């Protein structure tokens, strides 16, 4: 896995939005992925190409239609390597505490 390519691909907010869209509904074509984005079809295609090169998106042809699918494996590998080395239990406890405290602030 080319970790640098994955981090570069994830560094761009537009590409993260595309991944979020594929996470909500996997197997979208270019037209579907363009909906709701303030960028040209060509720009979306370029972002998808970068995601494909980083192995974050795979494609499947269905007739003449090119469908895009999220590939969660590189993100999982990064999580295991970079996040997993920290104590998950401690991070989970801190996250729960933060959520609890923020919930109390919003209740006032």
Jmol script that loads the backbone (N, CA, C; Angstrom):
load data "model"
ATOM      1  N   UNK A   1       0.847  -1.186   0.000  1.00  0.00           N
ATOM      2  CA  UNK A   1       0.000   0.000   0.000  1.00  0.00           C
ATOM      3  C   UNK A   1       0.884   1.238   0.000  1.00  0.00           C
ATOM      4  N   UNK A   2       0.540   2.198  -0.831  1.00  0.00           N
ATOM      5  CA  UNK A   2       1.249   3.474  -0.882  1.00  0.00           C
ATOM      6  C   UNK A   2       0.570   4.432   0.094  1.00  0.00           C
ATOM      7  N   UNK A   3       1.068   4.433   1.327  1.00  0.00           N
ATOM      8  CA  UNK A   3       0.473   5.240   2.383  1.00  0.00           C
ATOM      9  C   UNK A   3       0.489   6.722   2.032  1.00  0.00           C
ATOM     10  N   UNK A   4       1.581   7.185   1.408  1.00  0.00           N
ATOM     11  CA  UNK A   4       1.670   8.598   1.031  1.00  0.00           C
ATOM     12  C   UNK A   4       0.548   8.984   0.071  1.00  0.00           C
ATOM     13  N   UNK A   5       0.262   8.124  -0.905  1.00  0.00           N
ATOM     14  CA  UNK A   5      -0.806   8.410  -1.868  1.00  0.00           C
ATOM     15  C   UNK A   5      -2.165   8.470  -1.175  1.00  0.00           C
ATOM     16  N   UNK A   6      -2.368   7.599  -0.193  1.00  0.00           N
ATOM     17  CA  UNK A   6      -3.641   7.595   0.542  1.00  0.00           C
ATOM     18  C   UNK A   6      -3.779   8.887   1.339  1.00  0.00           C
ATOM     19  N   UNK A   7      -2.708   9.273   2.054  1.00  0.00           N
ATOM     20  CA  UNK A   7      -2.773  10.516   2.831  1.00  0.00           C
ATOM     21  C   UNK A   7      -2.964  11.727   1.925  1.00  0.00           C
ATOM     22  N   UNK A   8      -2.279  11.752   0.771  1.00  0.00           N
ATOM     23  CA  UNK A   8      -2.458  12.879  -0.167  1.00  0.00           C
ATOM     24  C   UNK A   8      -3.898  12.929  -0.666  1.00  0.00           C
ATOM     25  N   UNK A   9      -4.452  11.777  -0.980  1.00  0.00           N
ATOM     26  CA  UNK A   9      -5.830  11.729  -1.477  1.00  0.00           C
ATOM     27  C   UNK A   9      -6.813  12.189  -0.404  1.00  0.00           C
ATOM     28  N   UNK A  10      -6.581  11.781   0.829  1.00  0.00           N
ATOM     29  CA  UNK A  10      -7.487  12.144   1.922  1.00  0.00           C
ATOM     30  C   UNK A  10      -7.305  13.581   2.389  1.00  0.00           C
ATOM     31  N   UNK A  11      -6.213  14.216   1.992  1.00  0.00           N
ATOM     32  CA  UNK A  11      -5.932  15.585   2.440  1.00  0.00           C
ATOM     33  C   UNK A  11      -6.885  16.607   1.821  1.00  0.00           C
ATOM     34  N   UNK A  12      -7.532  16.254   0.725  1.00  0.00           N
ATOM     35  CA  UNK A  12      -8.396  17.197   0.024  1.00  0.00           C
ATOM     36  C   UNK A  12      -9.853  17.021   0.467  1.00  0.00           C
ATOM     37  N   UNK A  13     -10.489  18.108   0.867  1.00  0.00           N
ATOM     38  CA  UNK A  13     -11.873  18.064   1.357  1.00  0.00           C
ATOM     39  C   UNK A  13     -12.848  17.572   0.282  1.00  0.00           C
ATOM     40  N   UNK A  14     -12.625  17.932  -0.970  1.00  0.00           N
ATOM     41  CA  UNK A  14     -13.526  17.481  -2.044  1.00  0.00           C
ATOM     42  C   UNK A  14     -13.472  15.968  -2.199  1.00  0.00           C
ATOM     43  N   UNK A  15     -12.285  15.410  -2.099  1.00  0.00           N
ATOM     44  CA  UNK A  15     -12.164  13.951  -2.212  1.00  0.00           C
ATOM     45  C   UNK A  15     -12.790  13.260  -1.002  1.00  0.00           C
ATOM     46  N   UNK A  16     -12.658  13.858   0.170  1.00  0.00           N
ATOM     47  CA  UNK A  16     -13.319  13.277   1.346  1.00  0.00           C
ATOM     48  C   UNK A  16     -14.832  13.319   1.181  1.00  0.00           C
ATOM     49  N   UNK A  17     -15.365  14.401   0.580  1.00  0.00           N
ATOM     50  CA  UNK A  17     -16.812  14.470   0.324  1.00  0.00           C
ATOM     51  C   UNK A  17     -17.246  13.372  -0.651  1.00  0.00           C
ATOM     52  N   UNK A  18     -16.427  13.113  -1.659  1.00  0.00           N
ATOM     53  CA  UNK A  18     -16.755  12.040  -2.600  1.00  0.00           C
ATOM     54  C   UNK A  18     -16.771  10.687  -1.888  1.00  0.00           C
ATOM     55  N   UNK A  19     -15.801  10.457  -1.012  1.00  0.00           N
ATOM     56  CA  UNK A  19     -15.785   9.204  -0.250  1.00  0.00           C
ATOM     57  C   UNK A  19     -16.995   9.110   0.670  1.00  0.00           C
ATOM     58  N   UNK A  20     -17.374  10.233   1.280  1.00  0.00           N
ATOM     59  CA  UNK A  20     -18.579  10.244   2.123  1.00  0.00           C
ATOM     60  C   UNK A  20     -19.814   9.894   1.302  1.00  0.00           C
ATOM     61  N   UNK A  21     -19.882  10.431   0.091  1.00  0.00           N
ATOM     62  CA  UNK A  21     -21.017  10.144  -0.786  1.00  0.00           C
ATOM     63  C   UNK A  21     -21.059   8.654  -1.137  1.00  0.00           C
ATOM     64  N   UNK A  22     -19.895   8.078  -1.427  1.00  0.00           N
ATOM     65  CA  UNK A  22     -19.844   6.649  -1.738  1.00  0.00           C
ATOM     66  C   UNK A  22     -20.133   5.801  -0.506  1.00  0.00           C
ATOM     67  N   UNK A  23     -19.789   6.307   0.652  1.00  0.00           N
ATOM     68  CA  UNK A  23     -20.104   5.567   1.874  1.00  0.00           C
ATOM     69  C   UNK A  23     -21.613   5.522   2.090  1.00  0.00           C
ATOM     70  N   UNK A  24     -22.297   6.630   1.779  1.00  0.00           N
ATOM     71  CA  UNK A  24     -23.755   6.663   1.909  1.00  0.00           C
ATOM     72  C   UNK A  24     -24.433   5.764   0.880  1.00  0.00           C
ATOM     73  N   UNK A  25     -23.924   5.811  -0.368  1.00  0.00           N
ATOM     74  CA  UNK A  25     -24.511   5.007  -1.442  1.00  0.00           C
ATOM     75  C   UNK A  25     -23.379   4.551  -2.363  1.00  0.00           C
ATOM     76  N   UNK A  26     -22.986   3.335  -2.209  1.00  0.00           N
ATOM     77  CA  UNK A  26     -21.887   2.793  -2.995  1.00  0.00           C
ATOM     78  C   UNK A  26     -22.354   2.484  -4.414  1.00  0.00           C
ATOM     79  N   UNK A  27     -21.441   2.525  -5.373  1.00  0.00           N
ATOM     80  CA  UNK A  27     -21.771   2.162  -6.745  1.00  0.00           C
ATOM     81  C   UNK A  27     -22.408   3.274  -7.551  1.00  0.00           C
ATOM     82  N   UNK A  28     -21.926   4.509  -7.367  1.00  0.00           N
ATOM     83  CA  UNK A  28     -22.487   5.646  -8.100  1.00  0.00           C
ATOM     84  C   UNK A  28     -21.695   5.911  -9.375  1.00  0.00           C
ATOM     85  N   UNK A  29     -22.394   6.458 -10.367  1.00  0.00           N
ATOM     86  CA  UNK A  29     -21.709   6.892 -11.577  1.00  0.00           C
ATOM     87  C   UNK A  29     -21.262   8.346 -11.403  1.00  0.00           C
ATOM     88  N   UNK A  30     -20.546   8.860 -12.374  1.00  0.00           N
ATOM     89  CA  UNK A  30     -20.006  10.211 -12.284  1.00  0.00           C
ATOM     90  C   UNK A  30     -21.110  11.250 -12.112  1.00  0.00           C
ATOM     91  N   UNK A  31     -22.188  11.119 -12.851  1.00  0.00           N
ATOM     92  CA  UNK A  31     -23.293  12.073 -12.751  1.00  0.00           C
ATOM     93  C   UNK A  31     -23.882  12.129 -11.353  1.00  0.00           C
ATOM     94  N   UNK A  32     -24.070  10.973 -10.746  1.00  0.00           N
ATOM     95  CA  UNK A  32     -24.611  10.932  -9.386  1.00  0.00           C
ATOM     96  C   UNK A  32     -23.645  11.585  -8.399  1.00  0.00           C
ATOM     97  N   UNK A  33     -22.364  11.321  -8.579  1.00  0.00           N
ATOM     98  CA  UNK A  33     -21.366  11.886  -7.668  1.00  0.00           C
ATOM     99  C   UNK A  33     -21.234  13.399  -7.822  1.00  0.00           C
ATOM    100  N   UNK A  34     -21.557  13.928  -8.987  1.00  0.00           N
ATOM    101  CA  UNK A  34     -21.476  15.372  -9.232  1.00  0.00           C
ATOM    102  C   UNK A  34     -22.613  16.142  -8.556  1.00  0.00           C
ATOM    103  N   UNK A  35     -23.738  15.473  -8.317  1.00  0.00           N
ATOM    104  CA  UNK A  35     -24.900  16.146  -7.742  1.00  0.00           C
ATOM    105  C   UNK A  35     -24.567  16.733  -6.374  1.00  0.00           C
ATOM    106  N   UNK A  36     -24.912  17.989  -6.201  1.00  0.00           N
ATOM    107  CA  UNK A  36     -24.709  18.658  -4.928  1.00  0.00           C
ATOM    108  C   UNK A  36     -23.302  19.201  -4.715  1.00  0.00           C
ATOM    109  N   UNK A  37     -22.433  19.025  -5.694  1.00  0.00           N
ATOM    110  CA  UNK A  37     -21.068  19.547  -5.573  1.00  0.00           C
ATOM    111  C   UNK A  37     -20.921  20.783  -6.448  1.00  0.00           C
ATOM    112  N   UNK A  38     -20.250  21.769  -5.935  1.00  0.00           N
ATOM    113  CA  UNK A  38     -20.034  23.012  -6.677  1.00  0.00           C
ATOM    114  C   UNK A  38     -18.731  22.928  -7.456  1.00  0.00           C
ATOM    115  N   UNK A  39     -18.647  21.919  -8.341  1.00  0.00           N
ATOM    116  CA  UNK A  39     -17.473  21.792  -9.196  1.00  0.00           C
ATOM    117  C   UNK A  39     -17.870  21.127 -10.504  1.00  0.00           C
ATOM    118  N   UNK A  40     -17.041  21.314 -11.487  1.00  0.00           N
ATOM    119  CA  UNK A  40     -17.352  20.772 -12.808  1.00  0.00           C
ATOM    120  C   UNK A  40     -17.232  19.252 -12.824  1.00  0.00           C
ATOM    121  N   UNK A  41     -17.851  18.669 -13.814  1.00  0.00           N
ATOM    122  CA  UNK A  41     -17.780  17.217 -14.016  1.00  0.00           C
ATOM    123  C   UNK A  41     -16.327  16.777 -14.187  1.00  0.00           C
ATOM    124  N   UNK A  42     -15.543  17.590 -14.909  1.00  0.00           N
ATOM    125  CA  UNK A  42     -14.132  17.274 -15.128  1.00  0.00           C
ATOM    126  C   UNK A  42     -13.347  17.292 -13.823  1.00  0.00           C
ATOM    127  N   UNK A  43     -13.656  18.235 -12.941  1.00  0.00           N
ATOM    128  CA  UNK A  43     -12.971  18.313 -11.645  1.00  0.00           C
ATOM    129  C   UNK A  43     -13.302  17.085 -10.793  1.00  0.00           C
ATOM    130  N   UNK A  44     -14.566  16.680 -10.791  1.00  0.00           N
ATOM    131  CA  UNK A  44     -14.960  15.484 -10.037  1.00  0.00           C
ATOM    132  C   UNK A  44     -14.245  14.264 -10.600  1.00  0.00           C
ATOM    133  N   UNK A  45     -14.176  14.158 -11.923  1.00  0.00           N
ATOM    134  CA  UNK A  45     -13.486  13.029 -12.552  1.00  0.00           C
ATOM    135  C   UNK A  45     -12.005  13.007 -12.165  1.00  0.00           C
ATOM    136  N   UNK A  46     -11.384  14.173 -12.090  1.00  0.00           N
ATOM    137  CA  UNK A  46      -9.969  14.247 -11.700  1.00  0.00           C
ATOM    138  C   UNK A  46      -9.795  13.788 -10.248  1.00  0.00           C
ATOM    139  N   UNK A  47     -10.679  14.238  -9.369  1.00  0.00           N
ATOM    140  CA  UNK A  47     -10.615  13.804  -7.967  1.00  0.00           C
ATOM    141  C   UNK A  47     -10.824  12.290  -7.856  1.00  0.00           C
ATOM    142  N   UNK A  48     -11.758  11.755  -8.626  1.00  0.00           N
ATOM    143  CA  UNK A  48     -11.994  10.311  -8.610  1.00  0.00           C
ATOM    144  C   UNK A  48     -10.769   9.546  -9.100  1.00  0.00           C
ATOM    145  N   UNK A  49     -10.078  10.094 -10.093  1.00  0.00           N
ATOM    146  CA  UNK A  49      -8.866   9.460 -10.599  1.00  0.00           C
ATOM    147  C   UNK A  49      -7.791   9.377  -9.514  1.00  0.00           C
ATOM    148  N   UNK A  50      -7.652  10.439  -8.744  1.00  0.00           N
ATOM    149  CA  UNK A  50      -6.682  10.447  -7.646  1.00  0.00           C
ATOM    150  C   UNK A  50      -7.075   9.420  -6.585  1.00  0.00           C
ATOM    151  N   UNK A  51      -8.373   9.330  -6.289  1.00  0.00           N
ATOM    152  CA  UNK A  51      -8.842   8.336  -5.327  1.00  0.00           C
ATOM    153  C   UNK A  51      -8.616   6.913  -5.840  1.00  0.00           C
ATOM    154  N   UNK A  52      -8.783   6.711  -7.146  1.00  0.00           N
ATOM    155  CA  UNK A  52      -8.522   5.397  -7.744  1.00  0.00           C
ATOM    156  C   UNK A  52      -7.041   5.054  -7.648  1.00  0.00           C
ATOM    157  N   UNK A  53      -6.173   6.016  -7.949  1.00  0.00           N
ATOM    158  CA  UNK A  53      -4.731   5.782  -7.879  1.00  0.00           C
ATOM    159  C   UNK A  53      -4.283   5.426  -6.465  1.00  0.00           C
ATOM    160  N   UNK A  54      -4.960   5.992  -5.471  1.00  0.00           N
ATOM    161  CA  UNK A  54      -4.639   5.697  -4.069  1.00  0.00           C
ATOM    162  C   UNK A  54      -5.332   4.413  -3.594  1.00  0.00           C
ATOM    163  N   UNK A  55      -6.075   3.769  -4.470  1.00  0.00           N
ATOM    164  CA  UNK A  55      -6.808   2.535  -4.185  1.00  0.00           C
ATOM    165  C   UNK A  55      -7.937   2.746  -3.167  1.00  0.00           C
ATOM    166  N   UNK A  56      -8.427   3.972  -3.066  1.00  0.00           N
ATOM    167  CA  UNK A  56      -9.541   4.269  -2.169  1.00  0.00           C
ATOM    168  C   UNK A  56     -10.886   4.082  -2.864  1.00  0.00           C
ATOM    169  N   UNK A  57     -10.852   4.076  -4.183  1.00  0.00           N
ATOM    170  CA  UNK A  57     -12.056   3.877  -4.992  1.00  0.00           C
ATOM    171  C   UNK A  57     -11.724   2.855  -6.068  1.00  0.00           C
ATOM    172  N   UNK A  58     -12.635   1.933  -6.278  1.00  0.00           N
ATOM    173  CA  UNK A  58     -12.488   0.990  -7.384  1.00  0.00           C
ATOM    174  C   UNK A  58     -13.646   1.226  -8.351  1.00  0.00           C
ATOM    175  N   UNK A  59     -13.460   0.789  -9.562  1.00  0.00           N
ATOM    176  CA  UNK A  59     -14.505   0.986 -10.567  1.00  0.00           C
ATOM    177  C   UNK A  59     -14.980  -0.360 -11.097  1.00  0.00           C
ATOM    178  N   UNK A  60     -16.188  -0.330 -11.577  1.00  0.00           N
ATOM    179  CA  UNK A  60     -16.769  -1.507 -12.215  1.00  0.00           C
ATOM    180  C   UNK A  60     -17.617  -1.005 -13.369  1.00  0.00           C
ATOM    181  N   UNK A  61     -17.394  -1.588 -14.523  1.00  0.00           N
ATOM    182  CA  UNK A  61     -18.200  -1.215 -15.684  1.00  0.00           C
ATOM    183  C   UNK A  61     -19.456  -2.055 -15.702  1.00  0.00           C
ATOM    184  N   UNK A  62     -20.579  -1.384 -15.876  1.00  0.00           N
ATOM    185  CA  UNK A  62     -21.866  -2.042 -16.029  1.00  0.00           C
ATOM    186  C   UNK A  62     -22.414  -1.567 -17.366  1.00  0.00           C
ATOM    187  N   UNK A  63     -22.153  -2.339 -18.391  1.00  0.00           N
ATOM    188  CA  UNK A  63     -22.455  -1.881 -19.749  1.00  0.00           C
ATOM    189  C   UNK A  63     -21.530  -0.727 -20.088  1.00  0.00           C
ATOM    190  N   UNK A  64     -22.107   0.406 -20.451  1.00  0.00           N
ATOM    191  CA  UNK A  64     -21.305   1.596 -20.760  1.00  0.00           C
ATOM    192  C   UNK A  64     -21.189   2.535 -19.564  1.00  0.00           C
ATOM    193  N   UNK A  65     -21.732   2.123 -18.438  1.00  0.00           N
ATOM    194  CA  UNK A  65     -21.726   2.961 -17.243  1.00  0.00           C
ATOM    195  C   UNK A  65     -20.588   2.554 -16.309  1.00  0.00           C
ATOM    196  N   UNK A  66     -19.825   3.545 -15.892  1.00  0.00           N
ATOM    197  CA  UNK A  66     -18.703   3.330 -14.977  1.00  0.00           C
ATOM    198  C   UNK A  66     -19.173   3.631 -13.555  1.00  0.00           C
ATOM    199  N   UNK A  67     -19.198   2.607 -12.715  1.00  0.00           N
ATOM    200  CA  UNK A  67     -19.650   2.770 -11.339  1.00  0.00           C
ATOM    201  C   UNK A  67     -18.446   2.825 -10.403  1.00  0.00           C
ATOM    202  N   UNK A  68     -18.557   3.663  -9.386  1.00  0.00           N
ATOM    203  CA  UNK A  68     -17.465   3.867  -8.429  1.00  0.00           C
ATOM    204  C   UNK A  68     -17.863   3.270  -7.081  1.00  0.00           C
ATOM    205  N   UNK A  69     -16.921   2.561  -6.477  1.00  0.00           N
ATOM    206  CA  UNK A  69     -17.146   1.909  -5.195  1.00  0.00           C
ATOM    207  C   UNK A  69     -16.024   2.280  -4.238  1.00  0.00           C
ATOM    208  N   UNK A  70     -16.378   2.527  -2.986  1.00  0.00           N
ATOM    209  CA  UNK A  70     -15.372   2.841  -1.981  1.00  0.00           C
ATOM    210  C   UNK A  70     -14.628   1.556  -1.610  1.00  0.00           C
ATOM    211  N   UNK A  71     -13.338   1.697  -1.412  1.00  0.00           N
ATOM    212  CA  UNK A  71     -12.513   0.589  -0.942  1.00  0.00           C
ATOM    213  C   UNK A  71     -12.023   0.961   0.455  1.00  0.00           C
ATOM    214  N   UNK A  72     -12.589   0.386   1.499  1.00  0.00           N
ATOM    215  CA  UNK A  72     -12.232   0.775   2.860  1.00  0.00           C
ATOM    216  C   UNK A  72     -10.907   0.202   3.360  1.00  0.00           C
ATOM    217  N   UNK A  73     -10.301  -0.705   2.620  1.00  0.00           N
ATOM    218  CA  UNK A  73      -9.092  -1.382   3.098  1.00  0.00           C
ATOM    219  C   UNK A  73      -7.937  -0.412   3.384  1.00  0.00           C
ATOM    220  N   UNK A  74      -7.594   0.525   2.474  1.00  0.00           N
ATOM    221  CA  UNK A  74      -6.483   1.436   2.798  1.00  0.00           C
ATOM    222  C   UNK A  74      -6.741   2.293   4.033  1.00  0.00           C
ATOM    223  N   UNK A  75      -7.991   2.711   4.240  1.00  0.00           N
ATOM    224  CA  UNK A  75      -8.312   3.516   5.420  1.00  0.00           C
ATOM    225  C   UNK A  75      -8.183   2.644   6.673  1.00  0.00           C
ATOM    226  N   UNK A  76      -8.619   1.418   6.593  1.00  0.00           N
ATOM    227  CA  UNK A  76      -8.479   0.491   7.715  1.00  0.00           C
ATOM    228  C   UNK A  76      -7.004   0.256   8.036  1.00  0.00           C
ATOM    229  N   UNK A  77      -6.199   0.066   7.006  1.00  0.00           N
ATOM    230  CA  UNK A  77      -4.762  -0.150   7.220  1.00  0.00           C
ATOM    231  C   UNK A  77      -4.118   1.040   7.918  1.00  0.00           C
ATOM    232  N   UNK A  78      -4.501   2.241   7.511  1.00  0.00           N
ATOM    233  CA  UNK A  78      -3.975   3.448   8.160  1.00  0.00           C
ATOM    234  C   UNK A  78      -4.436   3.509   9.615  1.00  0.00           C
ATOM    235  N   UNK A  79      -5.691   3.199   9.836  1.00  0.00           N
ATOM    236  CA  UNK A  79      -6.206   3.214  11.205  1.00  0.00           C
ATOM    237  C   UNK A  79      -5.443   2.227  12.071  1.00  0.00           C
ATOM    238  N   UNK A  80      -5.181   1.049  11.553  1.00  0.00           N
ATOM    239  CA  UNK A  80      -4.450   0.044  12.315  1.00  0.00           C
ATOM    240  C   UNK A  80      -3.018   0.484  12.593  1.00  0.00           C
ATOM    241  N   UNK A  81      -2.384   1.056  11.601  1.00  0.00           N
ATOM    242  CA  UNK A  81      -0.982   1.433  11.756  1.00  0.00           C
ATOM    243  C   UNK A  81      -0.800   2.711  12.568  1.00  0.00           C
ATOM    244  N   UNK A  82      -1.591   3.737  12.283  1.00  0.00           N
ATOM    245  CA  UNK A  82      -1.359   5.043  12.888  1.00  0.00           C
ATOM    246  C   UNK A  82      -2.220   5.322  14.098  1.00  0.00           C
ATOM    247  N   UNK A  83      -3.415   4.799  14.122  1.00  0.00           N
ATOM    248  CA  UNK A  83      -4.301   5.052  15.252  1.00  0.00           C
ATOM    249  C   UNK A  83      -4.256   3.875  16.222  1.00  0.00           C
ATOM    250  N   UNK A  84      -4.153   2.686  15.695  1.00  0.00           N
ATOM    251  CA  UNK A  84      -4.148   1.483  16.516  1.00  0.00           C
ATOM    252  C   UNK A  84      -2.993   1.404  17.488  1.00  0.00           C
ATOM    253  N   UNK A  85      -1.898   2.083  17.183  1.00  0.00           N
ATOM    254  CA  UNK A  85      -0.755   2.006  18.090  1.00  0.00           C
ATOM    255  C   UNK A  85      -1.007   2.752  19.394  1.00  0.00           C
ATOM    256  N   UNK A  86      -1.976   3.633  19.415  1.00  0.00           N
ATOM    257  CA  UNK A  86      -2.339   4.316  20.645  1.00  0.00           C
ATOM    258  C   UNK A  86      -3.306   3.439  21.419  1.00  0.00           C
ATOM    259  N   UNK A  87      -3.418   3.658  22.651  1.00  0.00           N
ATOM    260  CA  UNK A  87      -4.289   2.832  23.481  1.00  0.00           C
ATOM    261  C   UNK A  87      -5.752   3.109  23.146  1.00  0.00           C
ATOM    262  N   UNK A  88      -6.389   2.146  22.506  1.00  0.00           N
ATOM    263  CA  UNK A  88      -7.787   2.307  22.099  1.00  0.00           C
ATOM    264  C   UNK A  88      -8.703   2.523  23.301  1.00  0.00           C
ATOM    265  N   UNK A  89      -8.456   1.801  24.368  1.00  0.00           N
ATOM    266  CA  UNK A  89      -9.308   1.918  25.548  1.00  0.00           C
ATOM    267  C   UNK A  89      -9.249   3.332  26.106  1.00  0.00           C
ATOM    268  N   UNK A  90      -8.048   3.872  26.208  1.00  0.00           N
ATOM    269  CA  UNK A  90      -7.896   5.236  26.734  1.00  0.00           C
ATOM    270  C   UNK A  90      -8.563   6.248  25.799  1.00  0.00           C
ATOM    271  N   UNK A  91      -8.365   6.085  24.492  1.00  0.00           N
ATOM    272  CA  UNK A  91      -8.983   7.004  23.536  1.00  0.00           C
ATOM    273  C   UNK A  91     -10.503   6.909  23.577  1.00  0.00           C
ATOM    274  N   UNK A  92     -11.018   5.711  23.722  1.00  0.00           N
ATOM    275  CA  UNK A  92     -12.474   5.537  23.796  1.00  0.00           C
ATOM    276  C   UNK A  92     -13.026   6.210  25.058  1.00  0.00           C
ATOM    277  N   UNK A  93     -12.302   6.069  26.182  1.00  0.00           N
ATOM    278  CA  UNK A  93     -12.747   6.695  27.432  1.00  0.00           C
ATOM    279  C   UNK A  93     -12.729   8.214  27.314  1.00  0.00           C
ATOM    280  N   UNK A  94     -11.686   8.755  26.713  1.00  0.00           N
ATOM    281  CA  UNK A  94     -11.605  10.205  26.529  1.00  0.00           C
ATOM    282  C   UNK A  94     -12.700  10.704  25.592  1.00  0.00           C
ATOM    283  N   UNK A  95     -12.962   9.955  24.554  1.00  0.00           N
ATOM    284  CA  UNK A  95     -14.017  10.331  23.613  1.00  0.00           C
ATOM    285  C   UNK A  95     -15.386  10.320  24.300  1.00  0.00           C
ATOM    286  N   UNK A  96     -15.627   9.297  25.106  1.00  0.00           N
ATOM    287  CA  UNK A  96     -16.902   9.213  25.831  1.00  0.00           C
ATOM    288  C   UNK A  96     -17.040  10.372  26.819  1.00  0.00           C
ATOM    289  N   UNK A  97     -15.950  10.700  27.500  1.00  0.00           N
ATOM    290  CA  UNK A  97     -15.971  11.819  28.438  1.00  0.00           C
ATOM    291  C   UNK A  97     -16.265  13.130  27.714  1.00  0.00           C
ATOM    292  N   UNK A  98     -15.617  13.332  26.573  1.00  0.00           N
ATOM    293  CA  UNK A  98     -15.837  14.544  25.784  1.00  0.00           C
ATOM    294  C   UNK A  98     -17.303  14.643  25.355  1.00  0.00           C
ATOM    295  N   UNK A  99     -17.858  13.547  24.871  1.00  0.00           N
ATOM    296  CA  UNK A  99     -19.257  13.523  24.440  1.00  0.00           C
ATOM    297  C   UNK A  99     -20.192  13.840  25.603  1.00  0.00           C
ATOM    298  N   UNK A 100     -19.909  13.256  26.757  1.00  0.00           N
ATOM    299  CA  UNK A 100     -20.732  13.503  27.947  1.00  0.00           C
ATOM    300  C   UNK A 100     -20.669  14.970  28.355  1.00  0.00           C
ATOM    301  N   UNK A 101     -19.459  15.509  28.409  1.00  0.00           N
ATOM    302  CA  UNK A 101     -19.298  16.900  28.814  1.00  0.00           C
ATOM    303  C   UNK A 101     -19.940  17.862  27.818  1.00  0.00           C
ATOM    304  N   UNK A 102     -19.789  17.584  26.545  1.00  0.00           N
ATOM    305  CA  UNK A 102     -20.415  18.439  25.536  1.00  0.00           C
ATOM    306  C   UNK A 102     -21.924  18.348  25.618  1.00  0.00           C
ATOM    307  N   UNK A 103     -22.437  17.175  25.940  1.00  0.00           N
ATOM    308  CA  UNK A 103     -23.881  17.002  26.087  1.00  0.00           C
ATOM    309  C   UNK A 103     -24.428  17.801  27.249  1.00  0.00           C
ATOM    310  N   UNK A 104     -23.662  17.870  28.352  1.00  0.00           N
ATOM    311  CA  UNK A 104     -24.083  18.657  29.492  1.00  0.00           C
ATOM    312  C   UNK A 104     -24.064  20.143  29.186  1.00  0.00           C
ATOM    313  N   UNK A 105     -23.071  20.590  28.388  1.00  0.00           N
ATOM    314  CA  UNK A 105     -22.996  22.007  28.004  1.00  0.00           C
ATOM    315  C   UNK A 105     -24.195  22.398  27.161  1.00  0.00           C
ATOM    316  N   UNK A 106     -24.629  21.504  26.280  1.00  0.00           N
ATOM    317  CA  UNK A 106     -25.754  21.812  25.382  1.00  0.00           C
ATOM    318  C   UNK A 106     -27.083  21.782  26.116  1.00  0.00           C
ATOM    319  N   UNK A 107     -27.140  21.112  27.282  1.00  0.00           N
ATOM    320  CA  UNK A 107     -28.389  20.997  28.032  1.00  0.00           C
ATOM    321  C   UNK A 107     -28.715  22.288  28.780  1.00  0.00           C
ATOM    322  N   UNK A 108     -27.718  23.113  29.024  1.00  0.00           N
ATOM    323  CA  UNK A 108     -27.951  24.340  29.798  1.00  0.00           C
ATOM    324  C   UNK A 108     -28.645  25.412  29.008  1.00  0.00           C
TER     325      UNK A 108
END
end "model"
wireframe off; spacefill off
backbone 0.3
color backbone group
